[in-house]
């Protein structure tokens, strides 16, 4: 791991900016009001600020503002209700159940709505132990309201100073995620490659890339200032994002039959040369990502260009010495890999130039009116909520699960009061997730993080007695907590536990050993309740819903292929249509990979058809890669080689994929599609050219018109055949999965 690069990335990330913003938003009200002798009021105002910060997720500024406004209103209401119900255990129990169910159900409206729900539940839980009556309840709610308004104004003010900063930081993360994806693919060129492990790592990294791309897409295409206003910064950011998505697609076009390559060249050095080049491409992308985050231009050293030239010379010498009539196909594959590397290097050079924000680079940029097609819109439709009020809905199951678990936790805290009993409810709400695998992971991280953090907190309080030193330490722990909360939850909890211990110590000087025992005990109880709730209360296993992801992946790939393939029969392909279908295919594939990864984390008894499912996921990734490769040839070759001879192959492939979708959805499919790739005139032409080229090589002819034509048409024909064969395999594996 390059620690310097990791440090630069973190320092310039929106996660650190978020951590500092949240810390300032929470601490400042308490400090100011404490100065006037109103520390207790300051603590409640800080609670209001903290709760609203939960909903301040990265996104278009108008979405963030609307989310914070809704959060402030809801939190004020829930604070009032909790305050009046707190003295009456029965009413409080009813409120806990109703609130947990309601605020868990609103997750159907997306991540921001889910954050609003979590925020409301935290306000409710943290107000349970507050002994207020009458107007004090109203005043408490007013302080929560004031804290929320303060944080919202702070967040909006900071945004107004640097409106493009969040986009730059998210875009930099997206570029670095693409670098990691490319780095993962480099493992295929290692001599002792573990194919299954590498495929799994590649699929997981693709999920990360999709998440990063989706965030940037939302920030760019839903931000009116960027889409409609013609600023140089906005244009540059749009161009960088467009190019990095195209580059990501280009990385997928480099897919090869790696086993065949290793069989042919494993005893040579050529594959290691390629691996090193791909790693250099990844490192260059990392540098660009850090530069985009910081807003500074990246430096292009020229080393990559030099190494590509050396590798190209090495390849040509190696080819001339080793090429025979029998292995000409293998060398064509090597040539195309090198072409892909050169193309990606050229795109990286362009990205380096964009980081200078030179107006000359974007002055001729044309703005699309179709940005809206690349983002999803979530409307607050009551019908969606009603449709999910069913045991078939995973959201409904989760809502029942969390409301039941919190009720159990509340009863235990009433019957066996242990320290700060609301920590039990807090732990359940934070840990319990809709998916078993996520809950198990969060449970483990929470427990280990709490124990390690308690040990650290114990050490700090034991050795340091001066509050003037403890306070800045607490601030650093707060920044660490909120900076890492979304990315490294366990480390965040390790920071959070001593921060909370120091907070209690500074506020009330309670014996820190008592606080640590209470914290660990309550966390253990809450974790146990959350674990068993997810295991036995309307559990939702991935095998019950993975068919939806499978169907969507095949359908999106079919549309992606159809939109590309028509170019080779002479029909036009619009850029917008192609890019929308590409985005949908990438998203569907990432969702399928993510669901499969979650399934692997479930109990073995719940992992249905795991081997054929893994094969299905890999086949779909291969299919997307080959379609992406075919798309690369559209611009230079489709018009030149367009022919109706491609029609039978296209129809057969589309038919197989449509059949697979019907099989997965358990719709009777007509058995009209055969499981063979139909021979066509294009394939026959390639075979004739290959035979002619072999004859030329035997005669010592190294350069000819045959070589040029073959190098152009063979890759196109190969991609059509690869895609058709994979479609056949997907149809077969779909039948196998549905028959089990």
Steps between C-alpha positions, in 0.01 A plus 500: 500500500624848410443682831593841362242463227240380751577798721466750213177338391349515850612857573336621178189283529146612572500256793753712693318820401179342625663393827629851570165659404300268724742541791482879472122488469467292818766661718452872434145533648610327820812717532315827436210423734735365766672840495168648613443233764251302290690177445190276540323702229811483282508121525141474370570751220805291406279190498270674250801589285638145513167346401465722193860430396399136444282605207763731347619229264694594185260597223355794307474801730122536458455135603722554803309814599158336458617199698627715786180706511288183517733358765475813718119492492475126568761508776323786676172308493656174618679690780165636619332160486788330681509768769130461580508118481825447697341501851251231391674169412198355318456808278875514444503134393220568250686803366820299456322228303302746285799725431736213418250347258410831333850639464633167375229479236582840350826344379299398190556860383876466486816552704430859599155410630656211689750743658211723610338196662818400682546859619147510644552170682826625653328817624228284653745265672726777631199680652365196684704560816436876515266580790306798365142599574255755367661796326845350551407241238413778255820688581704182448340451158569867418869449581509192274337714229754778553790256477367358175457847349850599611658196335303549176606866475862403566492230230338728242742782581803277453356374170455858375873564551607195294204378289712267286713349775272206582474408131878515466549278804240244389639503146851443633372200700335368183827526305693322776236224519547450125875476562439228759278313252775514238754389763280201583486399134880510485499190723377295202847538347684350798661162435330326792162673472208381713217553250209456741646731763591763239155488341341545843725796580427653159124466544515658847709788372255556216228552761717770659558669163126497431425664837759771437377562145141519617584761765688719249218457250251623760723793599564608142176431317263604779688821582342783303808720541718248318261377234351836400769758576800527272792528742839362405522296822159341439585417138835350602345281769240374253771417248713319760204290612397416143855396419549290813178306430621443142838395638333255738315348206830480313656307790222246460576465128840354588332176608678197356504124533763520772540124534579472130750786528678333791510168315662673203735745676542403865864405446576841347533849651241674282206462741706641788585801280129552443424466873756763590358737238147456634624573852664817368170602341336450841763712674453781247125494562562521875708813450226654286239409761697672777554804277127527422417476871744773594418725204865509395639393161656153484854448378565271206851358530522339156614169650183322390550603139862384512406161646227449239752564222744253655228237540385557143855445374533190721170363364596555136835327549337217693230461232747495213703230676218280625206542260402200292204411282356302795518773768399802290169525694684530832715783371193682371365487857827638637492780245146598600593508869788734419266713288263525797784604729612768252143627466452519878835681530379755246182556700707542816709765323179689421388476863834647609434796272149550642636539853654833388146636441626662178208680335631406154431133570127545567406803292351285222319267737134448407254457784254215480132552570469136605680502836170418665504155339813401692359550850212347691232709666328392820159659550312480829215284372271354766422210268861383531464493878170310479647248256777425751261436790522127441709212639635457147677836533849499649436852633190379685691205648777731617250742653333216695840368602634830632179600680484160673870501589488851647191407703687200643798725574273755668337233721841362600622849586189552718523166679878497541619861505867499401675838490393705198231259384419704189834378361332162449239655271764711329708191427201313353401790275854550371585132452178348366500513118260360238752235389634228732856535367506875564364455853756230580784715370377811685449293818855371495646843425293665774603249768871492414508877447332564837737270690812646334370854538418441867857384560634812328263724696603330825866565421440866414301571819743304715812685385360847422321697770513851355169597336681758284681211334203261499277745311716529183551122509122462503473736199751290305308183588177666382654594164625143462158361591301704251764484225511119500137425583400433138815319387670318792231434757712296741773765516228762538362314804853471641515881487139544610520305827783701663343820363175419683689401815690830497178689435329348806812558707521868400127561547439328832831356620337158546735216588635393161519130597123503558439661161721243324323207668159646412603567140639152436214323682224693321673456165527122557129476593393709200725303265358168621140619453578634152671177396218270608235736362660485156529123524145410610266796438375484141855445367567612143753278325667599175396183316137617535557816298810440290287398201399864458865604475575214260212590272588869498867427423415282199233740374731802529780315321259400225400864448864610513593244234200582278576873509861435396457215254259682266789724391648199317186455289504865393264655755601816691589485870437820693754584769235565764319170440828309510622670818170452682492130414866471604429665835201271559709192419780605734255581781312172461824300496625681813171431679519131409861478618412675826207266568719196432770632735239548773382142446854372558490659847179318597482160679595214270153349533360816332749506214292341226666394170814692589727347233267543201411847630868594507530373145191704403651820648835444328328427167307826524819689574665338200197588288513867604874507431462359150212736418718789620776371274259483206394860570863608464496385137179681407652836413803386296360186335119469501444713192785332311386143572123545547314207348170316527713189558512600868120484533464124571766516773338805662152347493623171639690667786212730593265202490719300741518786746124558480452130564728520804295788643179298454657195662616701801159665534336157459314608188451219245752556222454385143767246410590672176855602583770245428807470722751542221660803346371526143764510232483810284681654210706726728641204693569315179684803367715510814586131460603561138715799603665298777587220262638749252703671775647169617610430144661844478691443824623164374624683191677760719260787420469706820310805370202482262148628434371172640666575833337845513149375418534203733615721788184711453224254430612204712461682837146604401402149392665355810300727731174402333591133541615544860176681586289235329683218680466672837129563435467126437676422827284749692187335363630157601601605849163674544324173419726319745431751778126491452488119490680457834 
